[in-house]
Amino acid sequence: MTTAAEHATPRSIEVEELFADPASSGASISPDGSRIAYLAPAHGRRNVWVRGVEEDHASAVCVTHDSRRGITNYYWTDDPRWLLYLQDTDGNEDWHLFRVDLAAPEEPAVDLTPLPPGGRVLSTEPVASRPGDVLVVMNERPAAFDYFMIEVATGATTVHLRQDDPTRNLLLDRDGQPAFDSRQTEDGSYEFFAIDAATGERRLVRRMVGVEYPVGVNPQLVTPDGKGLLVGVYQDSDDLRLVRIDRETGEESVVAAVEGHDLEIRGAAAPGVLPPVLLLDRRTGAVLAARFAGERPRVEAVDEHFAEVQAALSGLSDGVLETATSDDSGRRWVATFTSDREPGVTWFHDRATGESRELFRAHPLLDPAELAPVVPVTFPARDGLPLPAFLTLPVGVEPVRLPLVLLVHGGPWFSDAWEFSPAAQLLANRGYAVLQVNYRGSVGQGRRHLTAAVGEIGRGTQTDLLDAADWAVEQGYADPDRIAIMGGSYGGYAALVGVTTTPDRFAAAVDYVGISDLTNFLATLPPFLRPLLVNNWYAYLGDPEDPAAREDMLQRSPITLVDRIRTPLLVAAGANDVRVVQAESDNIVASLRERGVPVEYLLAADEGHGFENPENQIRLHRTVVEHFATHLGGRRPTDREQPGGA
């Protein structure tokens, strides 16, 4: 392996260069192939811009005008006049669907879903048989997510289908008619029923063990002909596959599978932020390709015509295909690639002429040569379970006895991947070795690895992190006296567990929107999530209604052991967080301050579960750099990076 020391020491990269909004992202081509839409800064936030396929950004028009919070998800409609996007308020996750008039882009956007507080849009899809309409799933009723048909041009909204049972979910065909029904049983199993189009009769076609699908069965997609259901399922393998279930016979056929690799379902948790699980044909809804996890993500073509397109696109970049959209004819394509050091490079490709040209780069000022390679590594946990991880070493520094940061992903049913991580790059640039571990329970690593976390939340999941640190020390990369732990959400919980259960192990810690009290965390989750907990938190941790399990949760909760904390700690939280409420951070900070233990606290009044606004991301990571420089001895920030006050 080429060592980082073989390269010249890079300049100190400014925090703004890594955490400001991308110069461009989220690009897609219009259905008629005449325009390109993408996200770019305007009014201090990410907004949607539109330009002709032959034009550049100087000719583009900003069609949204959000100055409060950046836009992440937008949608072309079948009418070239309208564009739709989702937006919440300061991170509260109450998503509304807005309409933009591309013929009058200076006009304010129209909220098509004026829901009461707590109401949110979950999804929006076109309807093949109803041009001009979109099918929206939202909870106009507090605990019930129903289907609504919305006429885009007028905003007229009608109830399409009611869903009164929160444990069931109708799966509709492209005409908006029920084709399948999924149900979660009391024991957490998932059952799928085919629905007879004539009689409405339901017939069981598949049952799945719920604990193997802690974040649900992903994907769940009715085939374009309405005769099959596409799901991610393990079958008789350790690998998650894309499988088609026949509506009439219940027979299963494998659509996409890679031996030794899972279908990568991370994108289902963060649409618009992470690469999608499946690439779909916009016009027909057919699956073009499926994404699989691994040391380097793999995109496997399913459609033979797309295989030809993918072959042409692959010559444009040595990165991994992230997104690809075409016009309705399948001729003109806009594709974005990503890699560990060069994220968000977007290309235009004309299949008919063979023409290809680069459109833009997400971070044009970053030089890949100054960034650190992300290297896949694997080592055993103490019980022998293989732990895949990603190691990022500083460029231009001998990789021996470096300060180490364990950068812990959230979930815990999430995963790290070979990709561009601004946090890992910032820390590596400041002289730290960074280790991102897919501890047991991480998705994408196979069924055995996933279910090894049952009963092990805060225990086996935590010793996996300790074993990872030991590995880094044994390999000579890490100084055992200069190890830090940092993470967000569940990763923040892991950081707090680290400084309470092993207080002498870490020289510094960062808890970012993390859990401190497991019982309070479960009690304060949004009501619509409660029926889904049986397969994740209850199965992997315990049911808080069980007194013994509740007591065990308290023993695994950092707040119970807060008097053991003596590690320098930085805590960051969003005031509008509906997943891990502010009290989870407040209580830890208050307890430490009562004891006179130094703790730094960043609370963002305009954020939810994770910071989105660039000024908050910049402030957070400036503070992280200073925190680690003080307690681990990495490179100091430049004068302009000094953190502001709380």
C-alpha positions in Angstrom: 0.0 0.0 0.0 1.3 3.4 -0.9 2.0 5.4 2.3 0.7 8.9 2.9 4.3 10.0 3.6 5.2 9.5 0.0 3.3 12.7 -0.9 4.2 16.3 0.0 2.6 17.7 3.1 -0.6 19.6 1.9 -1.7 23.0 2.9 -4.1 23.4 5.7 -7.5 23.1 4.0 -10.0 25.7 5.3 -13.1 24.3 7.0 -15.3 26.4 4.6 -13.8 24.5 1.6 -15.1 21.2 2.9 -18.4 22.2 4.7 -19.8 25.1 2.6 -22.6 24.1 0.3 -21.4 22.4 -2.9 -21.1 24.6 -5.9 -23.5 22.2 -7.6 -25.2 18.9 -6.7 -28.3 16.8 -7.4 -28.3 17.3 -11.1 -31.0 15.8 -13.4 -32.2 16.3 -16.9 -35.8 17.3 -17.8 -38.1 14.7 -19.3 -38.0 16.5 -22.7 -34.2 16.6 -22.6 -34.0 20.4 -23.1 -33.0 21.5 -19.6 -30.9 20.6 -16.6 -31.8 21.3 -13.0 -29.4 21.2 -10.1 -28.8 22.6 -6.6 -26.4 25.5 -6.1 -26.0 28.3 -3.5 -28.3 31.3 -3.6 -29.6 33.5 -0.8 -27.1 31.8 1.5 -28.7 28.3 1.0 -28.9 25.5 -1.5 -31.6 26.4 -4.1 -32.7 24.9 -7.4 -31.3 26.3 -10.6 -32.4 25.5 -14.2 -30.5 26.0 -17.4 -30.6 24.8 -21.0 -28.5 21.7 -21.8 -26.1 23.8 -24.0 -25.9 26.6 -21.4 -23.6 27.2 -18.5 -24.2 28.5 -14.9 -24.0 32.1 -16.1 -27.2 31.5 -18.1 -29.0 29.5 -15.4 -32.0 30.8 -13.5 -32.5 30.3 -9.8 -36.1 29.1 -9.6 -36.4 28.7 -5.8 -35.8 31.4 -3.2 -35.3 29.7 0.1 -33.1 31.7 2.5 -33.9 29.8 5.6 -32.9 26.2 4.9 -31.3 24.4 1.9 -33.3 22.3 -0.5 -32.3 18.7 -0.9 -35.1 16.9 -2.9 -36.8 18.3 -6.0 -38.8 16.7 -8.8 -39.5 17.4 -12.5 -43.1 16.9 -13.4 -44.7 15.7 -16.7 -45.7 19.3 -17.4 -42.6 21.4 -18.4 -44.1 24.4 -16.5 -43.9 23.0 -13.0 -41.2 21.8 -10.7 -41.7 20.4 -7.2 -39.5 20.3 -4.1 -39.7 19.2 -0.4 -38.9 21.5 2.5 -39.3 21.4 6.3 -38.8 24.1 8.9 -35.5 24.3 10.7 -34.9 20.6 10.7 -38.2 19.5 12.3 -38.8 17.0 9.5 -42.3 18.2 8.9 -41.8 18.0 5.1 -44.2 19.9 2.8 -44.4 19.7 -1.0 -43.9 23.0 -2.8 -44.6 23.9 -6.5 -42.5 26.2 -8.6 -43.7 27.9 -11.8 -40.8 27.7 -14.2 -42.6 30.2 -16.4 -42.5 32.7 -13.6 -39.5 31.7 -11.4 -39.5 35.0 -9.5 -42.9 34.1 -8.0 -43.0 32.6 -4.5 -43.3 28.8 -4.4 -46.8 27.4 -3.5 -47.2 24.9 -0.7 -49.4 22.1 -2.1 -49.6 20.4 1.3 -50.6 22.9 4.0 -50.5 20.3 6.7 -51.1 20.9 10.5 -48.1 20.8 12.8 -46.7 17.3 12.9 -47.9 16.6 9.4 -45.3 15.5 6.8 -45.0 14.3 3.3 -43.3 10.9 3.0 -43.2 10.4 -0.7 -44.4 11.8 -4.0 -44.7 9.9 -7.3 -46.1 10.5 -10.8 -49.2 8.6 -11.9 -48.9 7.1 -15.4 -52.6 7.2 -16.2 -53.2 10.7 -14.8 -50.9 13.3 -16.4 -50.7 16.5 -14.4 -51.3 14.7 -11.0 -48.9 13.4 -8.4 -49.6 10.7 -5.7 -48.5 11.9 -2.3 -48.2 9.9 1.0 -48.7 12.2 4.0 -50.3 12.2 7.5 -53.1 14.7 7.3 -54.3 12.6 10.3 -51.6 12.5 13.0 -50.8 8.8 13.1 -52.1 7.7 9.7 -50.2 8.1 6.4 -52.7 8.1 3.6 -52.5 8.4 -0.2 -53.6 11.7 -1.8 -53.9 12.7 -5.4 -52.8 16.3 -6.0 -53.4 18.2 -9.3 -50.1 20.1 -9.7 -51.5 23.0 -11.7 -54.3 23.9 -9.3 -53.3 22.3 -6.0 -56.6 20.4 -5.8 -56.2 17.6 -3.4 -58.4 14.5 -3.0 -58.1 11.4 -0.8 -57.0 8.5 -2.9 -56.6 5.7 -0.4 -56.9 5.7 3.4 -54.5 3.6 5.6 -56.0 3.2 9.0 -53.7 0.4 10.3 -50.2 1.7 11.0 -48.8 -1.8 10.7 -49.9 -2.2 7.1 -48.9 -0.4 4.0 -50.5 -0.5 0.5 -48.1 -0.9 -2.4 -49.6 0.7 -5.6 -48.9 0.1 -9.3 -48.1 3.0 -11.7 -51.8 3.8 -12.1 -52.2 4.2 -8.4 -54.1 1.0 -7.8 -53.3 -1.4 -4.9 -51.2 -4.4 -6.1 -49.6 -5.6 -2.9 -50.0 -5.1 0.8 -47.3 -5.4 3.4 -48.0 -6.0 7.1 -45.9 -6.1 10.2 -47.1 -8.8 12.6 -46.9 -8.6 16.4 -43.7 -10.6 16.5 -42.2 -8.2 14.0 -42.3 -10.4 10.9 -43.0 -8.8 7.6 -45.8 -10.3 5.5 -46.5 -9.4 1.9 -49.9 -10.1 0.3 -50.8 -10.0 -3.4 -54.1 -8.1 -3.9 -56.5 -9.4 -6.5 -57.4 -6.6 -8.8 -61.0 -7.8 -9.4 -62.1 -8.9 -5.9 -59.6 -7.1 -3.6 -58.8 -10.4 -2.0 -55.4 -10.6 -0.3 -53.2 -13.7 -0.6 -50.0 -14.2 1.4 -46.9 -14.5 -0.9 -43.9 -13.9 1.4 -43.0 -13.8 5.0 -39.7 -12.4 6.3 -38.1 -12.6 9.8 -38.3 -9.0 11.0 -35.1 -8.9 13.0 -33.2 -9.4 9.7 -34.8 -6.1 8.4 -34.4 -3.6 11.3 -35.0 -0.6 9.0 -37.7 -2.4 7.1 -37.7 -4.3 3.8 -35.9 -2.1 1.3 -36.8 -1.6 -1.5 -40.5 -2.3 -1.9 -41.4 -1.5 -5.5 -44.2 -2.8 -7.7 -43.0 -3.6 -11.2 -44.1 -1.4 -14.1 -46.5 -4.1 -15.4 -48.1 -4.4 -11.9 -47.5 -8.2 -12.0 -44.6 -8.4 -9.6 -43.0 -6.9 -6.4 -39.3 -6.0 -6.1 -37.9 -6.4 -2.6 -34.5 -6.7 -1.0 -34.4 -10.1 0.7 -31.8 -12.5 2.0 -33.4 -15.8 0.8 -31.0 -18.7 1.5 -27.9 -16.5 1.4 -26.0 -14.2 3.7 -26.3 -11.6 1.0 -29.2 -9.2 0.5 -30.5 -9.6 -3.1 -33.0 -7.8 -5.3 -35.8 -10.3 -5.8 -39.0 -10.2 -7.8 -42.1 -11.8 -6.2 -44.7 -12.8 -8.8 -48.2 -11.4 -8.0 -50.1 -14.5 -9.2 -47.8 -17.4 -8.2 -45.7 -16.0 -5.4 -42.6 -17.4 -7.1 -39.3 -15.6 -6.6 -36.7 -14.8 -9.1 -33.4 -13.0 -8.5 -33.2 -9.7 -10.4 -29.8 -8.6 -9.2 -27.3 -10.2 -6.8 -23.5 -10.1 -6.2 -21.9 -13.0 -4.3 -20.5 -11.8 -1.1 -22.1 -8.3 -1.3 -25.4 -6.8 0.0 -27.8 -4.7 -1.9 -26.8 -1.2 -0.5 -29.9 0.2 1.2 -28.4 3.2 2.9 -29.9 5.5 0.3 -33.4 4.6 1.4 -32.7 6.3 4.7 -31.6 9.6 3.1 -33.0 10.1 -0.4 -31.4 13.0 -2.2 -28.4 12.9 0.1 -27.0 9.4 -0.5 -26.9 7.4 -3.8 -30.2 5.6 -4.5 -30.6 1.9 -4.0 -31.9 1.5 -7.5 -31.6 3.5 -10.7 -35.0 3.7 -12.4 -36.2 4.7 -15.8 -38.2 7.9 -15.3 -40.6 7.2 -18.1 -41.4 3.5 -17.5 -40.4 3.0 -13.8 -38.3 0.0 -14.8 -35.1 -0.9 -12.8 -32.0 0.1 -14.8 -29.4 -0.8 -12.2 -28.9 -1.8 -8.5 -26.3 -0.7 -6.1 -24.3 -3.1 -3.9 -22.1 -2.5 -0.9 -18.4 -3.5 -0.7 -14.9 -2.2 -0.3 -15.9 0.0 -3.2 -19.6 0.3 -4.1 -20.8 -1.6 -7.2 -23.5 -0.6 -9.6 -24.9 -3.6 -11.5 -26.9 -3.0 -14.7 -30.2 -4.8 -14.8 -31.5 -3.4 -18.1 -29.5 -4.4 -21.2 -29.9 -0.9 -22.8 -28.7 0.8 -19.7 -25.7 -1.6 -19.6 -24.6 0.0 -22.9 -25.1 3.5 -21.4 -23.2 2.5 -18.3 -20.3 1.2 -20.4 -20.1 4.6 -22.1 -20.4 6.5 -18.8 -17.7 4.4 -17.1 -15.1 5.9 -19.4 -15.8 9.4 -18.1 -14.7 8.8 -14.5 -12.7 6.3 -12.3 -15.2 7.0 -9.5 -18.5 5.2 -8.8 -21.7 6.1 -10.6 -23.9 7.9 -8.1 -27.0 9.1 -10.0 -28.1 9.0 -13.6 -31.1 10.5 -15.3 -32.2 10.6 -18.9 -34.8 12.3 -20.9 -37.9 10.2 -21.8 -36.3 9.0 -25.0 -33.3 7.6 -23.2 -31.0 9.6 -25.5 -29.6 12.4 -23.3 -28.2 11.5 -19.9 -26.9 13.5 -16.9 -24.7 11.3 -14.6 -22.8 12.1 -11.4 -19.8 10.2 -10.1 -18.2 10.2 -6.7 -15.0 8.9 -5.1 -13.1 9.2 -1.9 -11.3 12.4 -3.0 -13.3 13.8 -5.9 -17.0 14.0 -5.1 -19.9 15.1 -7.3 -18.4 15.3 -10.8 -21.3 15.6 -13.2 -21.3 14.8 -16.9 -23.6 15.1 -19.9 -23.8 12.2 -22.3 -25.6 12.0 -25.6 -26.2 8.3 -26.5 -27.0 9.1 -30.1 -23.9 11.1 -30.9 -21.5 9.7 -28.4 -20.8 13.3 -27.2 -19.8 13.6 -23.5 -18.8 16.8 -21.6 -18.2 17.6 -18.0 -20.9 19.9 -16.6 -19.6 20.8 -13.1 -17.9 19.7 -9.9 -19.4 19.8 -6.5 -16.2 21.2 -4.9 -14.1 22.8 -7.8 -11.6 24.4 -5.4 -10.6 21.1 -3.8 -7.5 19.4 -5.3 -7.8 15.6 -5.1 -4.0 15.4 -4.7 -4.3 17.3 -1.4 -6.9 15.0 0.0 -6.3 11.6 1.7 -7.1 8.2 0.1 -9.7 6.2 1.9 -8.4 2.7 2.3 -10.7 -0.4 3.0 -9.4 -2.6 5.8 -10.8 -5.6 7.7 -9.8 -7.0 11.1 -11.5 -9.4 13.6 -13.5 -8.5 16.6 -12.7 -10.3 19.8 -15.3 -12.9 19.0 -13.9 -13.4 15.5 -16.5 -11.4 13.6 -14.9 -9.7 10.7 -15.1 -5.9 11.0 -14.9 -4.0 7.7 -13.6 -0.5 8.1 -12.2 2.5 6.2 -8.8 4.0 7.2 -7.9 7.6 6.2 -4.3 8.6 6.9 -2.8 12.1 6.6 -1.0 13.0 3.4 2.6 13.8 3.8 2.9 12.4 7.3 4.7 9.2 8.4 1.7 7.0 9.4 3.3 5.9 12.7 1.8 6.5 16.2 -0.5 9.2 15.0 -3.4 10.7 17.0 -6.4 8.6 16.0 -10.1 9.6 15.7 -12.7 6.8 15.7 -15.4 8.3 13.5 -18.6 6.4 14.4 -21.6 6.2 12.0 -25.1 6.5 13.2 -28.1 4.2 13.1 -26.8 1.9 14.4 -28.4 0.4 11.3 -26.4 2.5 8.9 -22.9 2.0 7.5 -19.7 3.7 6.3 -18.6 3.3 2.7 -15.8 4.2 0.3 -16.9 7.8 -0.4 -16.0 11.4 0.2 -16.3 12.2 3.9 -15.7 15.9 4.7 -15.2 15.2 8.4 -12.6 12.4 7.7 -10.8 14.6 5.2 -10.7 17.6 7.6 -9.3 15.4 10.4 -6.7 13.7 8.2 -5.7 17.2 6.9 -5.0 18.2 10.5 -2.8 15.2 11.1 -5.1 12.5 12.5 -5.6 9.0 11.4 -9.3 8.4 11.0 -10.9 5.0 11.3 -14.6 4.4 10.3 -15.8 1.0 11.5 -18.7 -1.0 10.3 -19.4 -2.5 13.7 -21.9 -5.3 14.2 -25.4 -4.2 13.2 -24.2 -2.1 10.3 -26.2 -2.7 7.2 -24.6 -3.8 4.0 -22.2 -6.3 5.6 -24.4 -9.5 5.4 -27.1 -11.1 7.5 -24.7 -12.6 10.0 -22.9 -9.3 10.7 -26.2 -7.5 11.0 -27.9 -9.9 13.5 -24.7 -10.2 15.5 -25.9 -7.0 17.1 -29.0 -8.5 18.6 -28.8 -7.9 22.4 -25.4 -6.1 21.9 -26.3 -2.5 21.6 -23.8 -0.6 23.7 -21.9 -3.8 24.4 -20.7 -5.8 21.5 -21.2 -2.8 19.2 -18.9 -0.9 21.6 -16.2 -3.5 22.0 -16.0 -3.6 18.2 -14.9 0.0 18.4 -12.4 -0.7 21.1 -11.1 -3.7 19.1 -10.7 -1.3 16.1 -8.6 1.1 18.2 -6.5 -1.8 19.4 -6.0 -2.9 15.8 -4.8 0.6 14.8 -2.4 0.6 17.7 -1.1 -2.9 16.9 -0.5 -1.9 13.3 1.5 1.1 14.4 -0.8 3.7 13.0 -2.2 5.0 16.3 -0.7 6.4 19.5 -2.6 4.6 22.3 -2.5 7.7 24.5 -4.0 9.9 21.8 -7.3 8.3 20.7 -10.5 10.2 20.4 -14.1 9.0 19.6 -16.6 11.1 17.7 -20.0 10.4 16.2 -23.5 11.6 15.4 -26.8 10.1 16.5 -26.0 6.5 17.5 -22.4 7.5 16.9 -22.8 10.2 19.6 -24.2 7.6 21.9 -21.1 5.4 21.2 -18.9 8.4 22.1 -20.7 8.8 25.4 -20.6 5.1 26.1 -16.9 5.3 25.5 -16.2 8.0 28.0 -18.4 6.5 30.6 -17.6 2.7 30.4 -14.0 3.2 29.4 -13.1 6.6 30.8 -9.3 6.1 30.6 -9.4 4.9 27.0 -10.1 8.2 25.1 -8.2 11.5 25.2 -11.1 13.4 23.8 -14.7 12.9 22.6 -17.4 14.5 20.5 -21.1 13.7 20.9 -23.1 15.1 18.0 -26.9 14.8 18.4 -26.3 11.6 20.4 -28.4 9.6 22.8 -27.7 9.8 26.5 -30.7 8.0 28.0 -32.0 5.1 26.0 -35.4 5.0 27.8 -36.1 8.7 27.2 -34.9 8.4 23.6 -37.5 5.6 22.9 -40.2 7.5 24.8 -39.8 10.7 22.8 -39.6 9.3 19.3 -42.3 10.5 17.0 -45.6 8.5 17.4 -45.7 7.3 13.8 -42.4 5.4 14.4 -43.6 3.4 17.4 -45.1 0.5 15.5 -41.8 0.0 13.6 -39.6 -0.3 16.8 -40.3 -4.0 17.3 -37.7 -5.0 14.7 -34.9 -2.6 15.6 -34.7 -1.1 19.1 -36.9 -3.6 20.8 -35.4 -6.6 19.1 -31.8 -5.5 19.4 -32.0 -3.6 22.7 -35.2 -4.5 24.6 -38.8 -3.4 25.2 -39.0 -0.5 27.7 -42.3 -1.8 28.9 -40.5 -4.9 30.3 -39.1 -3.8 33.7 -36.0 -6.0 33.4 -35.3 -4.7 29.9 -35.9 -1.1 31.1 -33.4 -1.5 33.9 -30.9 -3.0 31.5 -31.4 0.0 29.2 -30.6 2.3 32.1 -27.4 0.4 32.7 -26.4 0.9 29.1 -27.3 4.6 29.2 -24.5 7.1 29.5 -26.6 9.4 31.7 -26.6 6.7 34.4 -22.8 6.6 34.4 -22.3 10.3 33.9 -20.2 10.7 37.1 -17.5 8.6 35.5 -16.8 11.2 32.7 -13.5 12.9 32.9 -12.6 12.9 29.2 -12.7 16.3 27.5 -16.1 16.4 25.8 -17.7 18.5 23.1 -21.5 18.2 22.7 -23.5 19.5 19.8 -27.3 19.4 19.3 -30.2 20.8 17.3 -33.1 22.4 19.1 -35.6 21.0 16.7 -34.4 17.4 16.7 -37.4 15.1 16.7 -35.3 11.9 16.7 -32.9 12.6 19.5 -34.5 15.4 21.4 -32.5 18.3 22.9 -32.9 17.0 26.4 -30.6 14.1 25.6 -27.7 16.6 25.3 -29.0 19.1 27.9 -29.0 16.4 30.6 -25.4 15.3 30.0 -24.1 18.9 29.9 -26.1 20.0 33.0 -24.8 17.0 35.0 -21.2 17.6 34.0 -21.4 21.4 34.8 -23.0 20.7 38.2 -19.9 18.6 39.0 -17.6 21.2 37.6 -16.4 19.0 34.7 -15.5 21.1 31.7 -17.7 20.5 28.7 -18.3 22.5 25.6 -21.9 22.7 24.2 -23.0 23.9 20.8 -26.8 24.2 20.5 -28.2 25.3 17.1 -31.6 26.9 17.3 -32.3 26.4 13.6 -31.3 22.7 13.3 -32.8 19.3 13.8 -31.2 15.8 13.8 -27.9 16.9 12.3 -26.7 20.3 11.1 -27.7 21.3 7.5 -27.0 25.0 7.3 -23.4 25.6 6.2 -22.6 28.2 8.9 -23.6 25.7 11.6 -21.5 22.9 9.9 -18.6 25.3 9.7 -18.9 26.4 13.3 -19.2 22.8 14.5 -16.1 21.6 12.7 -14.0 24.6 13.5 -14.8 23.7 17.2 -14.0 20.0 16.6 -10.6 20.9 15.1 -9.8 23.2 18.1 -11.0 20.5 20.6 -8.9 17.8 19.1 -5.9 20.1 18.7 -6.0 20.9 22.3 -6.4 17.4 23.6 -4.8 15.2 20.9 -2.1 17.5 19.6 -3.1 17.7 15.9 -2.4 20.6 13.6 -3.9 23.9 14.9 -6.5 25.7 12.9 -5.5 28.9 11.1 -6.5 32.2 12.6 -9.6 32.5 10.4 -10.8 29.1 11.7 -10.9 30.0 15.4 -14.3 28.8 16.7 -16.9 31.4 17.8 -18.5 31.5 21.2 -21.4 29.3 22.3 
